[in-house]
Amino acid sequence: MKLSKLFLPAMVLVVILIIYFSYFAPSAELGLFSKFSSGSEINQRINVEIVKNKKIEKDDTGGILSFYAKDKNNVEVKVSFHEPVSEEILNAEIVELLGHMHDNNFSASRVTVIK
């Protein structure tokens, strides 16, 4: 009797863990800029690869104002920030951006190093 009472909660826990690790856990998989509506002001997350051979704009203190990034389909987009971000992101291969599209530019409010 005791074993059968533990079986159902254990199965529910296993299902919750599978859902979390397959859908909600952070991943390094690149996203698509095409999923963003260019007229929307809603911030969304996307993983992108930094294009290191294109121009990187910096302010007077060395903070990064903009750089180029590419998505899963190798679509390159200029990423700009409202406030300068640290140069540490240039050492990353993949970053997560939080922001929205304006025409062919991505306006990011936050950047997080993934890989």
The first five atom37 places (N, CA, C, CB, O) and aatype in JSON, in Angstrom:
{
  "aatype": [12, 11, 10, 15, 11, 10, 13, 10, 14, 0, 12, 19, 10, 19, 19, 9, 10, 9, 9, 18, 13, 15, 18, 13, 0, 14, 15, 0, 6, 10, 7, 10, 13, 15, 11, 13, 15, 15, 7, 15, 6, 9, 2, 5, 1, 9, 2, 19, 6, 9, 19, 11, 2, 11, 11, 9, 6, 11, 3, 3, 16, 7, 7, 9, 10, 15, 13, 18, 0, 11, 3, 11, 2, 2, 19, 6, 19, 11, 19, 15, 13, 8, 6, 14, 19, 15, 6, 6, 9, 10, 2, 0, 6, 9, 19, 6, 10, 10, 7, 8, 12, 8, 3, 2, 2, 13, 15, 0, 15, 1, 19, 16, 19, 9, 11],
  "atom_mask": [
    [1, 1, 1, 1, 1],
    [1, 1, 1, 1, 1],
    [1, 1, 1, 1, 1],
    [1, 1, 1, 1, 1],
    [1, 1, 1, 1, 1],
    [1, 1, 1, 1, 1],
    [1, 1, 1, 1, 1],
    [1, 1, 1, 1, 1],
    [1, 1, 1, 1, 1],
    [1, 1, 1, 1, 1],
    [1, 1, 1, 1, 1],
    [1, 1, 1, 1, 1],
    [1, 1, 1, 1, 1],
    [1, 1, 1, 1, 1],
    [1, 1, 1, 1, 1],
    [1, 1, 1, 1, 1],
    [1, 1, 1, 1, 1],
    [1, 1, 1, 1, 1],
    [1, 1, 1, 1, 1],
    [1, 1, 1, 1, 1],
    [1, 1, 1, 1, 1],
    [1, 1, 1, 1, 1],
    [1, 1, 1, 1, 1],
    [1, 1, 1, 1, 1],
    [1, 1, 1, 1, 1],
    [1, 1, 1, 1, 1],
    [1, 1, 1, 1, 1],
    [1, 1, 1, 1, 1],
    [1, 1, 1, 1, 1],
    [1, 1, 1, 1, 1],
    [1, 1, 1, 0, 1],
    [1, 1, 1, 1, 1],
    [1, 1, 1, 1, 1],
    [1, 1, 1, 1, 1],
    [1, 1, 1, 1, 1],
    [1, 1, 1, 1, 1],
    [1, 1, 1, 1, 1],
    [1, 1, 1, 1, 1],
    [1, 1, 1, 0, 1],
    [1, 1, 1, 1, 1],
    [1, 1, 1, 1, 1],
    [1, 1, 1, 1, 1],
    [1, 1, 1, 1, 1],
    [1, 1, 1, 1, 1],
    [1, 1, 1, 1, 1],
    [1, 1, 1, 1, 1],
    [1, 1, 1, 1, 1],
    [1, 1, 1, 1, 1],
    [1, 1, 1, 1, 1],
    [1, 1, 1, 1, 1],
    [1, 1, 1, 1, 1],
    [1, 1, 1, 1, 1],
    [1, 1, 1, 1, 1],
    [1, 1, 1, 1, 1],
    [1, 1, 1, 1, 1],
    [1, 1, 1, 1, 1],
    [1, 1, 1, 1, 1],
    [1, 1, 1, 1, 1],
    [1, 1, 1, 1, 1],
    [1, 1, 1, 1, 1],
    [1, 1, 1, 1, 1],
    [1, 1, 1, 0, 1],
    [1, 1, 1, 0, 1],
    [1, 1, 1, 1, 1],
    [1, 1, 1, 1, 1],
    [1, 1, 1, 1, 1],
    [1, 1, 1, 1, 1],
    [1, 1, 1, 1, 1],
    [1, 1, 1, 1, 1],
    [1, 1, 1, 1, 1],
    [1, 1, 1, 1, 1],
    [1, 1, 1, 1, 1],
    [1, 1, 1, 1, 1],
    [1, 1, 1, 1, 1],
    [1, 1, 1, 1, 1],
    [1, 1, 1, 1, 1],
    [1, 1, 1, 1, 1],
    [1, 1, 1, 1, 1],
    [1, 1, 1, 1, 1],
    [1, 1, 1, 1, 1],
    [1, 1, 1, 1, 1],
    [1, 1, 1, 1, 1],
    [1, 1, 1, 1, 1],
    [1, 1, 1, 1, 1],
    [1, 1, 1, 1, 1],
    [1, 1, 1, 1, 1],
    [1, 1, 1, 1, 1],
    [1, 1, 1, 1, 1],
    [1, 1, 1, 1, 1],
    [1, 1, 1, 1, 1],
    [1, 1, 1, 1, 1],
    [1, 1, 1, 1, 1],
    [1, 1, 1, 1, 1],
    [1, 1, 1, 1, 1],
    [1, 1, 1, 1, 1],
    [1, 1, 1, 1, 1],
    [1, 1, 1, 1, 1],
    [1, 1, 1, 1, 1],
    [1, 1, 1, 0, 1],
    [1, 1, 1, 1, 1],
    [1, 1, 1, 1, 1],
    [1, 1, 1, 1, 1],
    [1, 1, 1, 1, 1],
    [1, 1, 1, 1, 1],
    [1, 1, 1, 1, 1],
    [1, 1, 1, 1, 1],
    [1, 1, 1, 1, 1],
    [1, 1, 1, 1, 1],
    [1, 1, 1, 1, 1],
    [1, 1, 1, 1, 1],
    [1, 1, 1, 1, 1],
    [1, 1, 1, 1, 1],
    [1, 1, 1, 1, 1],
    [1, 1, 1, 1, 1],
    [1, 1, 1, 1, 1]
  ],
  "atom_positions": [
    [[0.81, -1.19, 0.0], [0.0, 0.0, 0.0], [0.86, 1.26, 0.0], [-0.93, 0.0, 1.2], [0.57, 2.21, -0.73]],
    [[1.93, 1.28, 0.81], [2.79, 2.45, 0.87], [3.48, 2.71, -0.47], [3.83, 2.29, 1.97], [3.61, 3.86, -0.89]],
    [[3.91, 1.66, -1.12], [4.6, 1.8, -2.4], [3.7, 2.43, -3.46], [5.09, 0.44, -2.88], [4.17, 3.24, -4.26]],
    [[2.45, 2.08, -3.48], [1.52, 2.64, -4.47], [1.23, 4.11, -4.19], [0.21, 1.85, -4.48], [0.93, 4.86, -5.13]],
    [[1.32, 4.55, -2.95], [1.11, 5.96, -2.62], [2.29, 6.82, -3.08], [0.89, 6.13, -1.11], [2.12, 8.0, -3.36]],
    [[3.45, 6.25, -3.14], [4.64, 6.99, -3.57], [4.8, 7.0, -5.09], [5.87, 6.4, -2.94], [5.46, 7.88, -5.64]],
    [[4.21, 6.04, -5.76], [4.39, 5.91, -7.2], [3.83, 7.11, -7.97], [3.72, 4.64, -7.69], [4.52, 7.66, -8.83]],
    [[2.61, 7.52, -7.68], [1.98, 8.63, -8.41], [2.74, 9.95, -8.21], [0.53, 8.79, -7.95], [3.02, 10.62, -9.2]],
    [[3.09, 10.35, -6.97], [3.88, 11.59, -6.83], [5.24, 11.51, -7.52], [4.08, 11.9, -5.35], [5.72, 12.51, -8.07]],
    [[5.86, 10.34, -7.5], [7.15, 10.18, -8.17], [7.0, 10.35, -9.68], [7.76, 8.82, -7.85], [7.85, 10.97, -10.31]],
    [[5.95, 9.8, -10.25], [5.71, 9.93, -11.7], [5.42, 11.38, -12.07], [4.54, 9.03, -12.13], [5.89, 11.86, -13.11]],
    [[4.65, 12.09, -11.25], [4.36, 13.5, -11.51], [5.66, 14.31, -11.47], [3.35, 14.06, -10.46], [5.87, 15.18, -12.32]],
    [[6.52, 14.04, -10.52], [7.79, 14.73, -10.42], [8.67, 14.47, -11.65], [8.53, 14.3, -9.15], [9.3, 15.39, -12.17]],
    [[8.71, 13.24, -12.1], [9.49, 12.89, -13.3], [8.96, 13.64, -14.52], [9.45, 11.37, -13.54], [9.75, 14.15, -15.31]],
    [[7.65, 13.7, -14.68], [7.06, 14.41, -15.82], [7.39, 15.9, -15.75], [5.53, 14.2, -15.85], [7.72, 16.5, -16.77]],
    [[7.3, 16.5, -14.57], [7.63, 17.92, -14.41], [9.09, 18.17, -14.76], [7.34, 18.39, -12.97], [9.4, 19.15, -15.44]],
    [[9.99, 17.31, -14.31], [11.41, 17.47, -14.63], [11.68, 17.34, -16.12], [12.24, 16.44, -13.86], [12.49, 18.09, -16.68]],
    [[11.02, 16.4, -16.77], [11.2, 16.24, -18.22], [10.72, 17.48, -18.96], [10.43, 14.99, -18.73], [11.39, 17.95, -19.88]],
    [[9.57, 18.0, -18.57], [9.05, 19.22, -19.21], [10.01, 20.39, -18.98], [7.65, 19.58, -18.66], [10.29, 21.14, -19.91]],
    [[10.51, 20.54, -17.76], [11.42, 21.65, -17.47], [12.69, 21.56, -18.31], [11.77, 21.67, -15.98], [13.07, 22.53, -18.96]],
    [[13.34, 20.41, -18.31], [14.61, 20.29, -19.01], [14.47, 20.29, -20.52], [15.3, 19.04, -18.57], [15.44, 20.6, -21.22]],
    [[13.32, 19.97, -21.04], [13.18, 19.98, -22.5], [12.61, 21.29, -23.03], [12.29, 18.84, -22.93], [12.83, 21.61, -24.2]],
    [[11.9, 22.06, -22.23], [11.28, 23.28, -22.73], [11.8, 24.56, -22.09], [9.81, 23.21, -22.54], [11.96, 25.57, -22.77]],
    [[12.07, 24.54, -20.79], [12.36, 25.78, -20.07], [13.82, 25.97, -19.7], [11.55, 25.83, -18.84], [14.23, 27.09, -19.4]],
    [[14.61, 24.95, -19.72], [16.01, 25.07, -19.35], [16.76, 25.88, -20.4], [16.66, 23.68, -19.17], [16.49, 25.73, -21.6]],
    [[17.69, 26.73, -19.98], [18.45, 27.52, -20.95], [19.25, 26.62, -21.88], [19.39, 28.49, -20.23], [19.76, 25.58, -21.47]],
    [[19.35, 27.04, -23.14], [20.14, 26.27, -24.09], [20.99, 27.22, -24.92], [19.23, 25.4, -25.01], [20.75, 28.43, -24.93]],
    [[21.97, 26.67, -25.6], [22.85, 27.47, -26.45], [22.39, 27.46, -27.9], [24.28, 26.97, -26.35], [23.1, 27.94, -28.78]],
    [[21.22, 26.9, -28.18], [20.71, 26.84, -29.55], [20.36, 28.25, -30.03], [19.48, 25.91, -29.64], [19.71, 29.02, -29.32]],
    [[20.79, 28.57, -31.25], [20.54, 29.89, -31.8], [19.07, 30.04, -32.18], [21.42, 30.14, -33.02], [18.41, 29.09, -32.59]],
    [[18.58, 31.27, -32.05], [17.2, 31.58, -32.41], [17.12, 32.17, -33.81], [0.0, 0.0, 0.0], [18.1, 32.16, -34.55]],
    [[15.94, 32.7, -34.15], [15.69, 33.27, -35.48], [15.19, 34.71, -35.35], [14.68, 32.42, -36.26], [14.23, 34.97, -34.62]],
    [[15.85, 35.63, -36.05], [15.38, 37.01, -36.07], [14.04, 37.12, -36.8], [16.41, 37.92, -36.73], [13.28, 38.06, -36.55]],
    [[13.75, 36.18, -37.68], [12.5, 36.24, -38.45], [11.27, 36.05, -37.57], [12.52, 35.17, -39.54], [10.15, 36.35, -38.01]],
    [[11.43, 35.58, -36.36], [10.3, 35.41, -35.45], [9.88, 36.73, -34.8], [10.63, 34.39, -34.38], [8.85, 36.79, -34.14]],
    [[10.69, 37.78, -34.98], [10.4, 39.07, -34.38], [9.63, 39.94, -35.36], [11.7, 39.77, -33.94], [9.96, 40.0, -36.54]],
    [[8.62, 40.61, -34.87], [7.87, 41.58, -35.67], [8.6, 42.91, -35.59], [6.38, 41.71, -35.19], [8.89, 43.38, -34.49]],
    [[8.9, 43.54, -36.74], [9.7, 44.77, -36.73], [8.94, 45.95, -36.15], [10.15, 45.1, -38.13], [9.57, 46.94, -35.77]],
    [[7.63, 45.9, -36.06], [6.87, 47.01, -35.51], [6.54, 46.86, -34.05], [0.0, 0.0, 0.0], [5.96, 47.77, -33.45]],
    [[6.89, 45.74, -33.45], [6.52, 45.46, -32.07], [7.55, 46.03, -31.1], [6.39, 43.95, -31.85], [8.75, 46.02, -31.36]],
    [[7.07, 46.54, -29.98], [7.94, 47.06, -28.92], [8.08, 46.05, -27.77], [7.4, 48.4, -28.38], [8.65, 46.37, -26.73]],
    [[7.56, 44.85, -27.97], [7.61, 43.83, -26.91], [8.99, 43.18, -26.9], [6.5, 42.76, -27.12], [9.44, 42.66, -27.92]],
    [[9.64, 43.21, -25.74], [10.96, 42.59, -25.61], [10.83, 41.08, -25.55], [11.67, 43.11, -24.35], [9.98, 40.53, -24.85]],
    [[11.69, 40.41, -26.32], [11.74, 38.95, -26.36], [13.2, 38.51, -26.28], [11.06, 38.4, -27.65], [14.11, 39.3, -26.54]],
    [[13.4, 37.25, -25.92], [14.76, 36.69, -25.82], [15.12, 35.97, -27.1], [14.88, 35.74, -24.62], [14.28, 35.37, -27.76]],
    [[16.42, 36.04, -27.44], [16.95, 35.3, -28.58], [18.43, 35.02, -28.33], [16.74, 36.08, -29.92], [19.15, 35.89, -27.85]],
    [[18.87, 33.81, -28.67], [20.29, 33.47, -28.62], [20.89, 33.73, -29.99], [20.5, 31.98, -28.19], [20.34, 33.31, -31.01]],
    [[22.03, 34.43, -30.02], [22.69, 34.77, -31.28], [24.19, 34.57, -31.15], [22.37, 36.22, -31.68], [24.74, 34.48, -30.05]],
    [[24.84, 34.5, -32.3], [26.29, 34.4, -32.36], [26.85, 35.78, -32.7], [26.75, 33.32, -33.41], [26.32, 36.45, -33.58]],
    [[27.9, 36.19, -32.02], [28.5, 37.49, -32.28], [29.36, 37.41, -33.53], [29.36, 37.97, -31.06], [30.16, 36.49, -33.68]],
    [[29.18, 38.37, -34.44], [30.0, 38.46, -35.66], [31.19, 39.35, -35.31], [29.17, 39.05, -36.9], [31.05, 40.56, -35.17]],
    [[32.35, 38.73, -35.17], [33.52, 39.46, -34.67], [34.3, 40.19, -35.75], [34.43, 38.51, -33.96], [35.15, 41.02, -35.44]],
    [[34.03, 39.89, -37.02], [34.79, 40.55, -38.1], [34.08, 41.78, -38.64], [35.04, 39.56, -39.22], [34.52, 42.34, -39.65]],
    [[33.0, 42.22, -38.0], [32.31, 43.45, -38.41], [32.54, 44.52, -37.35], [30.79, 43.2, -38.61], [32.97, 44.23, -36.23]],
    [[32.26, 45.76, -37.73], [32.53, 46.91, -36.88], [31.77, 46.83, -35.56], [32.17, 48.2, -37.61], [30.58, 46.52, -35.52]],
    [[32.49, 47.13, -34.47], [31.91, 47.21, -33.13], [32.03, 48.65, -32.68], [32.63, 46.22, -32.13], [33.14, 49.18, -32.59]],
    [[30.91, 49.3, -32.4], [30.92, 50.69, -31.96], [31.09, 50.76, -30.45], [29.62, 51.42, -32.4], [30.42, 50.05, -29.7]],
    [[32.01, 51.64, -30.01], [32.28, 51.81, -28.58], [32.15, 53.28, -28.22], [33.69, 51.28, -28.21], [32.28, 54.16, -29.06]],
    [[31.88, 53.53, -26.93], [31.85, 54.91, -26.46], [33.25, 55.31, -26.0], [30.82, 55.08, -25.3], [34.2, 54.54, -26.17]],
    [[33.38, 56.5, -25.42], [34.69, 57.02, -25.01], [35.35, 56.19, -23.9], [34.56, 58.45, -24.55], [36.57, 56.18, -23.78]],
    [[34.55, 55.51, -23.09], [35.1, 54.73, -21.99], [35.38, 53.28, -22.39], [34.15, 54.76, -20.82], [35.85, 52.5, -21.56]],
    [[35.1, 52.91, -23.63], [35.35, 51.55, -24.09], [34.14, 50.64, -24.0], [0.0, 0.0, 0.0], [34.22, 49.48, -24.38]],
    [[33.03, 51.16, -23.5], [31.8, 50.36, -23.43], [31.24, 50.14, -24.82], [0.0, 0.0, 0.0], [31.34, 51.02, -25.69]],
    [[30.65, 49.01, -25.04], [30.13, 48.66, -26.37], [28.73, 49.23, -26.54], [30.11, 47.12, -26.57], [27.85, 49.03, -25.71]],
    [[28.54, 49.96, -27.65], [27.23, 50.53, -27.98], [26.49, 49.68, -29.0], [27.4, 51.94, -28.52], [25.26, 49.61, -28.98]],
    [[27.23, 49.02, -29.9], [26.58, 48.15, -30.89], [27.58, 47.16, -31.46], [25.95, 48.99, -32.02], [28.79, 47.39, -31.46]],
    [[27.05, 46.05, -31.96], [27.83, 45.04, -32.66], [26.89, 44.3, -33.59], [28.54, 44.06, -31.65], [25.68, 44.53, -33.57]],
    [[27.44, 43.41, -34.4], [26.62, 42.61, -35.31], [26.51, 41.19, -34.77], [27.23, 42.61, -36.74], [27.45, 40.65, -34.19]],
    [[25.33, 40.61, -34.98], [25.07, 39.24, -34.53], [24.36, 38.49, -35.65], [24.22, 39.22, -33.23], [23.71, 39.09, -36.5]],
    [[24.5, 37.16, -35.62], [23.79, 36.35, -36.62], [23.0, 35.25, -35.93], [24.77, 35.74, -37.65], [23.36, 34.77, -34.86]],
    [[21.9, 34.87, -36.59], [21.01, 33.86, -36.03], [21.27, 32.49, -36.66], [19.56, 34.26, -36.24], [22.29, 32.29, -37.31]],
    [[20.36, 31.57, -36.46], [20.48, 30.2, -36.94], [20.59, 30.13, -38.46], [19.3, 29.37, -36.48], [21.26, 29.25, -39.0]],
    [[19.92, 31.05, -39.17], [19.94, 31.08, -40.63], [21.03, 31.99, -41.2], [18.59, 31.52, -41.16], [20.99, 32.34, -42.37]],
    [[22.0, 32.37, -40.37], [23.1, 33.26, -40.74], [22.62, 34.65, -41.17], [23.91, 32.64, -41.85], [23.31, 35.31, -41.95]],
    [[21.47, 35.08, -40.7], [20.98, 36.44, -40.95], [21.7, 37.36, -39.98], [19.41, 36.53, -40.78], [21.62, 37.18, -38.76]],
    [[22.4, 38.37, -40.52], [23.15, 39.3, -39.68], [22.33, 40.55, -39.43], [24.49, 39.66, -40.34], [21.7, 41.1, -40.33]],
    [[22.35, 40.99, -38.17], [21.59, 42.15, -37.74], [22.48, 42.98, -36.82], [20.27, 41.73, -37.02], [23.25, 42.44, -36.03]],
    [[22.35, 44.3, -36.92], [23.07, 45.19, -36.01], [22.32, 45.22, -34.68], [23.23, 46.62, -36.61], [21.11, 45.47, -34.65]],
    [[23.04, 44.98, -33.59], [22.47, 45.0, -32.24], [22.96, 46.25, -31.55], [22.86, 43.71, -31.43], [24.17, 46.47, -31.44]],
    [[22.04, 47.09, -31.08], [22.43, 48.31, -30.38], [21.83, 48.32, -28.98], [21.97, 49.56, -31.17], [20.81, 47.69, -28.71]],
    [[22.5, 49.05, -28.09], [22.11, 49.11, -26.68], [21.8, 50.54, -26.3], [23.22, 48.54, -25.78], [22.35, 51.48, -26.87]],
    [[20.91, 50.71, -25.32], [20.6, 52.04, -24.8], [21.74, 52.54, -23.92], [19.28, 52.03, -24.0], [22.08, 53.72, -23.94]],
    [[22.34, 51.64, -23.17], [23.47, 51.93, -22.29], [24.65, 51.05, -22.72], [23.11, 51.69, -20.78], [24.44, 49.91, -23.13]],
    [[25.87, 51.57, -22.63], [27.03, 50.76, -23.02], [27.13, 49.48, -22.18], [28.33, 51.57, -22.88], [26.81, 49.47, -20.99]],
    [[27.59, 48.4, -22.81], [27.79, 47.13, -22.11], [29.28, 46.8, -22.09], [26.99, 45.98, -22.79], [30.06, 47.35, -22.86]],
    [[29.66, 45.91, -21.2], [31.05, 45.55, -20.98], [31.66, 44.85, -22.2], [31.17, 44.65, -19.76], [30.97, 44.17, -22.96]],
    [[32.97, 45.04, -22.36], [33.7, 44.39, -23.45], [33.79, 42.88, -23.28], [35.09, 44.98, -23.55], [34.18, 42.18, -24.22]],
    [[33.45, 42.38, -22.12], [33.52, 40.94, -21.85], [32.68, 40.12, -22.82], [33.08, 40.65, -20.43], [32.98, 38.96, -23.08]],
    [[31.62, 40.72, -23.37], [30.76, 39.96, -24.28], [31.48, 39.61, -25.58], [29.5, 40.74, -24.58], [31.06, 38.69, -26.29]],
    [[32.54, 40.33, -25.9], [33.28, 40.05, -27.14], [34.04, 38.73, -27.06], [34.25, 41.17, -27.45], [34.41, 38.17, -28.1]],
    [[34.27, 38.23, -25.86], [34.94, 36.93, -25.7], [33.96, 35.77, -25.82], [35.64, 36.88, -24.34], [34.38, 34.61, -25.87]],
    [[32.68, 36.08, -25.87], [31.65, 35.03, -25.94], [31.42, 34.61, -27.38], [30.34, 35.52, -25.32], [31.63, 35.38, -28.32]],
    [[30.98, 33.38, -27.55], [30.56, 32.89, -28.86], [29.07, 33.13, -29.05], [30.89, 31.38, -29.02], [28.63, 33.61, -30.1]],
    [[28.3, 32.78, -28.02], [26.84, 32.9, -28.09], [26.36, 33.73, -26.9], [26.16, 31.5, -28.09], [26.78, 33.52, -25.77]],
    [[25.47, 34.68, -27.19], [24.88, 35.51, -26.14], [23.36, 35.47, -26.26], [25.39, 36.97, -26.24], [22.8, 35.22, -27.33]],
    [[22.7, 35.71, -25.15], [21.24, 35.83, -25.14], [20.91, 37.32, -25.08], [20.59, 35.05, -23.94], [21.39, 38.03, -24.2]],
    [[20.09, 37.78, -26.01], [19.67, 39.17, -26.05], [18.22, 39.26, -25.61], [19.85, 39.76, -27.46], [17.41, 38.38, -25.91]],
    [[17.9, 40.33, -24.91], [16.51, 40.65, -24.58], [16.23, 41.99, -25.23], [16.25, 40.68, -23.02], [16.86, 42.99, -24.89]],
    [[15.29, 42.01, -26.17], [15.0, 43.26, -26.87], [13.98, 43.06, -27.96], [0.0, 0.0, 0.0], [13.22, 42.09, -27.95]],
    [[13.96, 44.0, -28.91], [12.98, 43.96, -30.0], [13.6, 44.52, -31.28], [11.7, 44.75, -29.62], [14.64, 45.18, -31.25]],
    [[12.94, 44.24, -32.39], [13.43, 44.67, -33.71], [12.89, 46.05, -34.07], [13.03, 43.65, -34.79], [11.73, 46.37, -33.79]],
    [[13.74, 46.86, -34.69], [13.38, 48.12, -35.33], [13.94, 48.04, -36.74], [13.93, 49.39, -34.54], [15.14, 48.21, -36.94]],
    [[13.09, 47.77, -37.72], [13.52, 47.55, -39.11], [14.55, 46.43, -39.14], [14.12, 48.86, -39.72], [14.22, 45.29, -38.81]],
    [[15.81, 46.72, -39.53], [16.85, 45.69, -39.58], [17.82, 45.79, -38.41], [17.62, 45.78, -40.89], [18.92, 45.24, -38.46]],
    [[17.42, 46.49, -37.36], [18.25, 46.64, -36.16], [17.55, 46.0, -34.98], [18.55, 48.13, -35.88], [16.32, 46.04, -34.86]],
    [[18.35, 45.4, -34.09], [17.81, 44.82, -32.87], [18.19, 45.73, -31.71], [18.34, 43.36, -32.64], [19.37, 45.95, -31.46]],
    [[17.2, 46.25, -31.02], [17.43, 47.13, -29.87], [17.38, 46.27, -28.61], [16.37, 48.28, -29.81], [16.32, 45.78, -28.22]],
    [[18.54, 46.1, -27.97], [18.65, 45.2, -26.82], [18.67, 45.98, -25.51], [19.91, 44.33, -26.94], [19.35, 47.0, -25.39]],
    [[17.92, 45.49, -24.55], [17.95, 46.09, -23.22], [18.85, 45.3, -22.28], [16.53, 46.18, -22.65], [19.26, 45.8, -21.23]],
    [[19.17, 44.05, -22.65], [20.04, 43.22, -21.82], [20.76, 42.2, -22.68], [19.23, 42.52, -20.71], [20.22, 41.71, -23.67]],
    [[21.99, 41.88, -22.28], [22.76, 40.83, -22.95], [23.36, 39.93, -21.88], [23.88, 41.44, -23.88], [23.87, 40.4, -20.87]],
    [[23.29, 38.61, -22.12], [23.82, 37.62, -21.18], [24.69, 36.64, -21.96], [22.67, 36.88, -20.42], [24.28, 36.13, -23.0]],
    [[25.89, 36.38, -21.45], [26.79, 35.43, -22.1], [26.27, 34.01, -21.83], [28.25, 35.59, -21.58], [26.02, 33.63, -20.69]],
    [[26.11, 33.24, -22.91], [25.67, 31.85, -22.81], [26.85, 30.89, -22.94], [24.61, 31.54, -23.89], [26.98, 29.94, -22.17]],
    [[27.71, 31.17, -23.92], [28.84, 30.26, -24.2], [30.03, 31.06, -24.66], [28.47, 29.2, -25.27], [31.09, 30.5, -24.95]]
  ]
}
